[in-house]
Amino acid sequence: MTDLASAPPKPHLSLQQTLSLPNLTSSPAWSASFSLDANFLAVCFGNPGTHIKIWRHLKDITNIGGVSDNGEEINGKGKDTNKKGGQWKPFATIREGHARTIRHVAFAPLPASGGVLILASASFDGKVMIWECSVDDDDTANLEDTENVDDGERETGGFEAIAQLEGHENEVKHLAWNQTGSLLASCGRDKTVWIWECFLPGTVGGFAASSNVKGSAAMQMEQDDGEFECLAVLQGHDGDVKSIAFAPSHGQWGEGEEILLSASYDGSIKVWAEESGDWYCAATLGLNSAIPRSVSTLEDSSNKQQGTVHPSTIWCLGVTPGGVRFLSGSEDGSIAIWKMYTSSERKQLFPREHAMSSTDGFWNCVGVLPDAHSGYAVLSIDCAPSRAGHGRIVSGGGDNSIHIYREQSGVSSSDAPKFSMDVVTHYAHDGDINCVKWHPVDGMSLVSCGDDGAVKLWRYVQG
């Protein structure tokens, strides 16, 4: 007889803090973004009353805000003694700048030592707004007064609009910064992807990163600081562009250090590369002659599906650490795993595959999780940081659940990855889960937000 008391606990998600309570009559929470140092978290909410909320992570303080995992409101009168490592406190609320639903937010990957936060927001009004805020090491600076100020009257917490990017004909759906913060991409309902060059403090093109430049050149760069210039308008998709992500080029596409991936309502993924300052479509992904299933419970590795990888809308993309793989999630309920092959590997392993250039690499779908969310759409995917994450991916879907998959060491290979379901948290939200994001540093915590308007922080417990 099995000793249940001695059975090891299973991996699970532990709810740490609810930053925004669920309320199906309020604004849905669409997108969440951690700052590079993970000390700030931004979430955008749709209509009615579309706005952006920013929280700051504070350590060992008594004036904290939010809701603990037992549902009790933390109102600044005492510490939540059930938690270690601090809490998240409301820092700022941005209610201006956009006339319609704010669909996506993304912090620029700027180092915290620069003392400046840059946040981009995308809206159904067709605009992309760039917000800037100066921060310091004082944990209590700029924090919102959650007791004495009404929600509708809170200040922006020091965030100021420094740029308004226009060009999309209508709804902007998604944003992506490149690794250095020198490029920002936007995509939308008009089937286009725009790439903007950014001159921000602390970035490659920004003044602070060029302190060795002197004289009139330095003065000109300082004047350009905070400017944005459209580098390219990419066209080719036959439907809304739902998601975009930068990834390393590994010297396999064009001359640039990065490529841009775009996923669309048309069921395809396009790979965009840069050559001599011009961006071009290097590949269109969507068809595979044989797609192996990557669920570890399916022991027959020959069990493969044929043809189109995703027969319907692709909602989300997630690039793995190192950028040799990415994942895509679809309306069909599946998650596909794509692997990068070098140009020499393409010629040897896939001789019939066409490439724009003989030096181009090749992305191939090496596996699929066919029923990742019980037949419901996969709306968000994120890959955990390499050291802490150990190959885990998190997904949120239309089934109101959060799933964590773990790659199986000793069974999985780069050409035939195998994943097992590590955690399923049913009814994590009272509606579609629109966004899940791993903590960018520890890889054990994550945030989720959904149609119910809730924003929740979770801790992955290995068991």
ABEGO torsion letter per residue (X at the ends): XBBAAABBBBBBBBBABBABBBBAABBBBABBBBBAAGABBBBBBBOBGBBBBBBBBBBGBABBBEBBAAGBBBAGABBBAABBGEBBBBABBBABGBABBBABBBBBBBBAAAGBBBBBBBBAAGBBBBBBBBBBABAABGBBBAAABBAAABBAGGBBBABBBBGBABBBABBBBBAAGABBBBBBAAGBBBBBBBBBBGBAABAAAAAABBEAAAAAAAAABGBBBBABBBBGBABBBABBBBBBAGGABEABABBBBBBBAAGBBBBBBBBGGBBBBABBBGBBABBBBABAABABAABBBBEBABABBBABBBBBBGGABBBBBBAAGBBBBBBBBBAAAAAAABAABBBABAABBBBBBAEBBABAAGGBBBABBBBBBAAAAGGBBBBBBAAGBBBBBBBBBGABBAABBBBBBABBBBGABAEBBABBBBBAAAGABBBBBBAAGBBBBBBBBAX
